[in-house]
Amino acid sequence: MDSRVDRRAFLTYGAAATAAAAATLAAGCATHGAALKVSPGRRSKAVQLGMLPKDLPNEEKFALAKACGFQGMEAYPMGDLEAARQLGEQARQAGVPIHSICAGGWKTPFSDPDPAVIEQGHQAMETALRSAKAMGANAVLLVPAVVNAKVRYCAAYERSQANIRPLLPLAEELGVVIAVENVWNNFLLSPIEFARYVDEFRSPWLRAYFDVGNVVKFGWPQDWIRTLGHRIVKVHLKDYSRKEHRFTPLGEGDVDWAEVTRAFDEIGYQGYMTTELAGGDEAYLRGLSETIKALTGV
């Protein structure tokens, strides 16, 4: 993106951006008034594969997750697609199917000005999308951009969209959604902007992966949920203390879980809610599963 923008282009862009933002705000704010009551039982709780005891074979990890009350798994990309297919089959047989792939995007952000980095990012996402298909997952988590001293916000916005769009045909072919997540990347800092960013792709294969704990530092999760609405395809569960400036165990931070659950009910969210926390043994995982049920009803 050229930093030199003429006045006419700036005004044209500004008018379009204002109209888009206003439309998104109106739609998002209207969500709260038109509540959609959905049984919390239609949501499922999942655990990340990396949270399970590392010394166990995969079959035993999956069996443990099931025994602890989890109903799904989040895994990681694999270059060996046959091994990925086998892993997915093992998870399904244990009753905890792999529903998503955590691909990242930090190392090769689509906001980087270096074409070589973008090419690496494309290759990594293609691997992740094909891994997801092989495992039976229907979404891949992506950190879409990183804003820093060398990458301007506006450049990150425009460049990341331009570099992600070529991946959408493959996502559609494989039936796997690219789910961009809100993280501490100095980007998409409001629910209105996040909604607009997703909408501008004009594709059902680009949606939002919403992390409950990541927004507490500068917002309220229930507000983001109601604004993002139907755009949310996956959810990460974390908690955060504003006073202590750190992530906490679920229920020990500033997340208003009753209000968050009510917001998910209102938008009709029926997908997986995956814990993204430190791992532990069976006792820890059972306790975590019970905590999720107490806080969210899932």
PAVEX-285096 format. One record per residue (C-alpha): residue number from 1; chain; z, y, x. Coordinates in nm, 3 decimals, decimal comma, padded with zeros to 5 digits, m for minus. Layout:
BEGIN
SITE num chaine       w       v       u
SITE NUM      A       Z       Y       X
...
END
This chain:
BEGIN
SITE num chaine       w       v       u
SITE   1      A  00,000  00,000  00,000
SITE   2      A m00,106  00,333  00,146
SITE   3      A  00,193  00,568  00,164
SITE   4      A m00,043  00,859  00,090
SITE   5      A m00,088  00,876 m00,286
SITE   6      A m00,291  01,159 m00,437
SITE   7      A m00,146  01,357 m00,725
SITE   8      A m00,381  01,219 m00,991
SITE   9      A m00,314  00,859 m00,894
SITE  10      A  00,057  00,927 m00,885
SITE  11      A  00,059  01,082 m01,231
SITE  12      A m00,155  00,802 m01,375
SITE  13      A  00,069  00,537 m01,227
SITE  14      A  00,382  00,722 m01,332
SITE  15      A  00,268  00,750 m01,693
SITE  16      A  00,179  00,382 m01,709
SITE  17      A  00,505  00,280 m01,545
SITE  18      A  00,706  00,494 m01,784
SITE  19      A  00,530  00,346 m02,087
SITE  20      A  00,578 m00,009 m01,958
SITE  21      A  00,943  00,049 m01,881
SITE  22      A  01,005  00,205 m02,223
SITE  23      A  00,840 m00,089 m02,399
SITE  24      A  01,042 m00,338 m02,198
SITE  25      A  01,366 m00,150 m02,264
SITE  26      A  01,298 m00,139 m02,637
SITE  27      A  01,221 m00,510 m02,648
SITE  28      A  01,520 m00,602 m02,436
SITE  29      A  01,767 m00,387 m02,627
SITE  30      A  01,635 m00,519 m02,957
SITE  31      A  01,723 m00,872 m02,850
SITE  32      A  02,092 m00,812 m02,908
SITE  33      A  02,037 m00,702 m03,264
SITE  34      A  01,821 m01,001 m03,357
SITE  35      A  02,060 m01,273 m03,241
SITE  36      A  01,928 m01,626 m03,216
SITE  37      A  02,213 m01,870 m03,262
SITE  38      A  02,151 m02,190 m03,070
SITE  39      A  02,395 m02,473 m03,012
SITE  40      A  02,533 m02,463 m02,656
SITE  41      A  02,487 m02,840 m02,657
SITE  42      A  02,113 m02,780 m02,614
SITE  43      A  02,180 m02,647 m02,266
SITE  44      A  02,240 m02,881 m01,975
SITE  45      A  02,444 m02,847 m01,658
SITE  46      A  02,303 m02,941 m01,323
SITE  47      A  02,413 m02,952 m00,962
SITE  48      A  02,227 m02,882 m00,641
SITE  49      A  02,152 m03,186 m00,431
SITE  50      A  02,309 m03,018 m00,128
SITE  51      A  02,645 m02,992 m00,307
SITE  52      A  02,688 m03,370 m00,316
SITE  53      A  02,861 m03,564 m00,034
SITE  54      A  02,615 m03,576  00,254
SITE  55      A  02,723 m03,919  00,377
SITE  56      A  02,611 m04,095  00,058
SITE  57      A  02,264 m04,249  00,006
SITE  58      A  02,059 m04,062 m00,252
SITE  59      A  02,105 m04,331 m00,518
SITE  60      A  02,483 m04,298 m00,485
SITE  61      A  02,464 m03,919 m00,490
SITE  62      A  02,275 m03,928 m00,818
SITE  63      A  02,514 m04,183 m00,967
SITE  64      A  02,809 m03,967 m00,866
SITE  65      A  02,656 m03,656 m01,021
SITE  66      A  02,603 m03,845 m01,346
SITE  67      A  02,957 m03,983 m01,343
SITE  68      A  03,094 m03,631 m01,294
SITE  69      A  02,918 m03,509 m01,608
SITE  70      A  02,608 m03,342 m01,467
SITE  71      A  02,278 m03,389 m01,648
SITE  72      A  02,026 m03,271 m01,391
SITE  73      A  01,960 m03,193 m01,026
SITE  74      A  01,808 m02,914 m00,822
SITE  75      A  01,640 m03,035 m00,504
SITE  76      A  01,442 m02,891 m00,213
SITE  77      A  01,075 m02,904 m00,105
SITE  78      A  00,948 m03,213  00,073
SITE  79      A  00,624 m03,238  00,270
SITE  80      A  00,605 m03,613  00,206
SITE  81      A  00,494 m03,627 m00,158
SITE  82      A  00,544 m04,001 m00,185
SITE  83      A  00,903 m03,961 m00,069
SITE  84      A  00,938 m03,676 m00,320
SITE  85      A  00,805 m03,900 m00,597
SITE  86      A  01,055 m04,171 m00,505
SITE  87      A  01,341 m03,922 m00,499
SITE  88      A  01,245 m03,799 m00,844
SITE  89      A  01,230 m04,152 m00,977
SITE  90      A  01,573 m04,234 m00,836
SITE  91      A  01,718 m03,925 m01,002
SITE  92      A  01,561 m04,009 m01,338
SITE  93      A  01,686 m04,367 m01,325
SITE  94      A  02,038 m04,236 m01,261
SITE  95      A  02,011 m04,004 m01,563
SITE  96      A  02,008 m03,678 m01,366
SITE  97      A  01,640 m03,578 m01,342
SITE  98      A  01,533 m03,320 m01,087
SITE  99      A  01,448 m03,016 m01,298
SITE 100      A  01,378 m02,753 m01,031
SITE 101      A  01,307 m02,696 m00,663
SITE 102      A  01,488 m02,430 m00,461
SITE 103      A  01,209 m02,305 m00,233
SITE 104      A  01,352 m01,978 m00,110
SITE 105      A  01,119 m01,709  00,021
SITE 106      A  01,353 m01,531  00,261
SITE 107      A  01,175 m01,642  00,579
SITE 108      A  00,822 m01,569  00,460
SITE 109      A  00,857 m01,299  00,192
SITE 110      A  00,546 m01,204 m00,003
SITE 111      A  00,632 m00,841  00,068
SITE 112      A  00,570 m00,877  00,442
SITE 113      A  00,284 m00,663  00,580
SITE 114      A  00,178 m00,937  00,824
SITE 115      A m00,105 m01,154  00,681
SITE 116      A  00,013 m01,445  00,898
SITE 117      A  00,353 m01,437  00,725
SITE 118      A  00,186 m01,429  00,384
SITE 119      A m00,026 m01,732  00,478
SITE 120      A  00,289 m01,918  00,580
SITE 121      A  00,448 m01,819  00,252
SITE 122      A  00,150 m01,950  00,056
SITE 123      A  00,162 m02,280  00,241
SITE 124      A  00,537 m02,311  00,180
SITE 125      A  00,499 m02,239 m00,191
SITE 126      A  00,209 m02,480 m00,228
SITE 127      A  00,426 m02,750 m00,069
SITE 128      A  00,712 m02,659 m00,303
SITE 129      A  00,492 m02,664 m00,612
SITE 130      A  00,344 m03,003 m00,520
SITE 131      A  00,692 m03,134 m00,438
SITE 132      A  00,813 m03,023 m00,780
SITE 133      A  00,525 m03,201 m00,950
SITE 134      A  00,593 m03,520 m00,753
SITE 135      A  00,964 m03,512 m00,836
SITE 136      A  00,908 m03,435 m01,204
SITE 137      A  01,051 m03,083 m01,185
SITE 138      A  00,901 m02,801 m01,391
SITE 139      A  00,997 m02,495 m01,185
SITE 140      A  01,018 m02,366 m00,828
SITE 141      A  01,263 m02,091 m00,737
SITE 142      A  01,113 m01,806 m00,537
SITE 143      A  01,267 m01,498 m00,378
SITE 144      A  00,966 m01,272 m00,442
SITE 145      A  01,020 m00,993 m00,190
SITE 146      A  01,259 m00,836  00,059
SITE 147      A  01,307 m00,459  00,090
SITE 148      A  01,438 m00,332  00,423
SITE 149      A  01,403 m00,045  00,669
SITE 150      A  01,047 m00,148  00,750
SITE 151      A  00,928 m00,246  00,401
SITE 152      A  00,936  00,022  00,134
SITE 153      A  01,040 m00,064 m00,219
SITE 154      A  00,707  00,035 m00,374
SITE 155      A  00,517 m00,163 m00,111
SITE 156      A  00,733 m00,470 m00,172
SITE 157      A  00,670 m00,443 m00,545
SITE 158      A  00,293 m00,411 m00,524
SITE 159      A  00,239 m00,642 m00,227
SITE 160      A  00,454 m00,926 m00,361
SITE 161      A  00,275 m00,928 m00,696
SITE 162      A m00,064 m00,927 m00,524
SITE 163      A  00,036 m01,214 m00,296
SITE 164      A  00,201 m01,427 m00,565
SITE 165      A m00,090 m01,405 m00,813
SITE 166      A m00,319 m01,642 m00,614
SITE 167      A m00,057 m01,915 m00,660
SITE 168      A m00,064 m01,901 m01,040
SITE 169      A m00,375 m02,121 m01,086
SITE 170      A m00,208 m02,399 m00,884
SITE 171      A  00,115 m02,356 m01,081
SITE 172      A m00,082 m02,392 m01,405
SITE 173      A m00,275 m02,693 m01,274
SITE 174      A  00,048 m02,870 m01,178
SITE 175      A  00,245 m02,755 m01,483
SITE 176      A  00,517 m02,600 m01,265
SITE 177      A  00,656 m02,250 m01,325
SITE 178      A  00,714 m02,007 m01,039
SITE 179      A  01,061 m01,872 m01,117
SITE 180      A  01,152 m01,550 m00,933
SITE 181      A  01,524 m01,505 m00,880
SITE 182      A  01,747 m01,199 m00,862
SITE 183      A  01,915 m01,210 m00,520
SITE 184      A  02,063 m00,961 m00,273
SITE 185      A  01,722 m00,863 m00,135
SITE 186      A  01,742 m00,492 m00,231
SITE 187      A  01,475 m00,558 m00,494
SITE 188      A  01,459 m00,573 m00,876
SITE 189      A  01,791 m00,393 m00,905
SITE 190      A  01,792 m00,349 m01,283
SITE 191      A  01,721 m00,584 m01,574
SITE 192      A  01,454 m00,346 m01,708
SITE 193      A  01,264 m00,355 m01,381
SITE 194      A  01,302 m00,733 m01,350
SITE 195      A  01,160 m00,778 m01,700
SITE 196      A  00,872 m00,544 m01,626
SITE 197      A  00,796 m00,721 m01,297
SITE 198      A  00,767 m01,056 m01,475
SITE 199      A  00,564 m00,916 m01,765
SITE 200      A  00,305 m00,758 m01,537
SITE 201      A  00,189 m01,100 m01,421
SITE 202      A  00,080 m01,171 m01,780
SITE 203      A  00,125 m01,544 m01,718
SITE 204      A  00,357 m01,811 m01,864
SITE 205      A  00,363 m01,962 m01,514
SITE 206      A  00,567 m01,674 m01,368
SITE 207      A  00,911 m01,634 m01,518
SITE 208      A  01,269 m01,544 m01,425
SITE 209      A  01,534 m01,756 m01,257
SITE 210      A  01,855 m01,576 m01,350
SITE 211      A  02,162 m01,595 m01,126
SITE 212      A  02,475 m01,499 m01,320
SITE 213      A  02,690 m01,412 m01,019
SITE 214      A  02,434 m01,220 m00,818
SITE 215      A  02,429 m00,917 m01,050
SITE 216      A  02,804 m00,867 m01,089
SITE 217      A  02,818 m00,643 m00,781
SITE 218      A  02,605 m00,379 m00,954
SITE 219      A  02,576 m00,479 m01,320
SITE 220      A  02,685 m00,702 m01,606
SITE 221      A  02,526 m01,046 m01,648
SITE 222      A  02,530 m01,033 m02,029
SITE 223      A  02,324 m00,711 m02,019
SITE 224      A  02,066 m00,870 m01,788
SITE 225      A  02,048 m01,183 m02,003
SITE 226      A  01,984 m00,989 m02,321
SITE 227      A  01,719 m00,773 m02,154
SITE 228      A  01,538 m01,059 m01,981
SITE 229      A  01,556 m01,276 m02,291
SITE 230      A  01,275 m01,532 m02,320
SITE 231      A  01,165 m01,463 m01,961
SITE 232      A  01,457 m01,671 m01,830
SITE 233      A  01,348 m02,026 m01,752
SITE 234      A  01,636 m02,137 m01,526
SITE 235      A  01,995 m02,027 m01,459
SITE 236      A  02,226 m02,038 m01,157
SITE 237      A  02,600 m02,034 m01,214
SITE 238      A  02,819 m01,833 m00,974
SITE 239      A  03,111 m01,592 m01,006
SITE 240      A  03,194 m01,277 m00,811
SITE 241      A  03,495 m01,051 m00,759
SITE 242      A  03,418 m00,679 m00,744
SITE 243      A  03,762 m00,601 m00,606
SITE 244      A  03,743 m00,858 m00,325
SITE 245      A  03,368 m00,817 m00,268
SITE 246      A  03,304 m01,189 m00,253
SITE 247      A  03,185 m01,486 m00,453
SITE 248      A  03,467 m01,686 m00,609
SITE 249      A  03,514 m02,023 m00,778
SITE 250      A  03,385 m02,019 m01,135
SITE 251      A  03,629 m01,846 m01,368
SITE 252      A  03,812 m01,660 m01,090
SITE 253      A  03,581 m01,360 m01,062
SITE 254      A  03,468 m01,079 m01,290
SITE 255      A  03,209 m01,267 m01,496
SITE 256      A  03,299 m01,247 m01,867
SITE 257      A  03,198 m01,605 m01,941
SITE 258      A  03,258 m01,579 m02,316
SITE 259      A  03,021 m01,282 m02,336
SITE 260      A  02,769 m01,444 m02,102
SITE 261      A  02,767 m01,756 m02,318
SITE 262      A  02,725 m01,544 m02,629
SITE 263      A  02,428 m01,368 m02,467
SITE 264      A  02,262 m01,700 m02,382
SITE 265      A  02,314 m01,809 m02,744
SITE 266      A  02,152 m01,489 m02,868
SITE 267      A  01,836 m01,526 m02,661
SITE 268      A  01,808 m01,894 m02,750
SITE 269      A  01,828 m02,021 m02,393
SITE 270      A  01,811 m02,401 m02,392
SITE 271      A  01,745 m02,491 m02,028
SITE 272      A  01,946 m02,607 m01,730
SITE 273      A  02,243 m02,419 m01,585
SITE 274      A  02,276 m02,517 m01,218
SITE 275      A  02,579 m02,462 m01,000
SITE 276      A  02,505 m02,290 m00,669
SITE 277      A  02,837 m02,327 m00,492
SITE 278      A  03,004 m02,502 m00,201
SITE 279      A  02,989 m02,879 m00,230
SITE 280      A  03,272 m03,130 m00,231
SITE 281      A  03,396 m03,477 m00,309
SITE 282      A  03,418 m03,657 m00,642
SITE 283      A  03,743 m03,487 m00,744
SITE 284      A  03,595 m03,145 m00,672
SITE 285      A  03,275 m03,221 m00,863
SITE 286      A  03,462 m03,356 m01,165
SITE 287      A  03,681 m03,046 m01,170
SITE 288      A  03,375 m02,822 m01,142
SITE 289      A  03,204 m03,002 m01,430
SITE 290      A  03,513 m02,957 m01,647
SITE 291      A  03,534 m02,588 m01,554
SITE 292      A  03,172 m02,531 m01,656
SITE 293      A  03,241 m02,697 m01,989
SITE 294      A  03,549 m02,483 m02,046
SITE 295      A  03,367 m02,160 m01,958
SITE 296      A  03,027 m02,220 m02,119
SITE 297      A  03,067 m02,515 m02,354
SITE 298      A  02,805 m02,713 m02,159
END
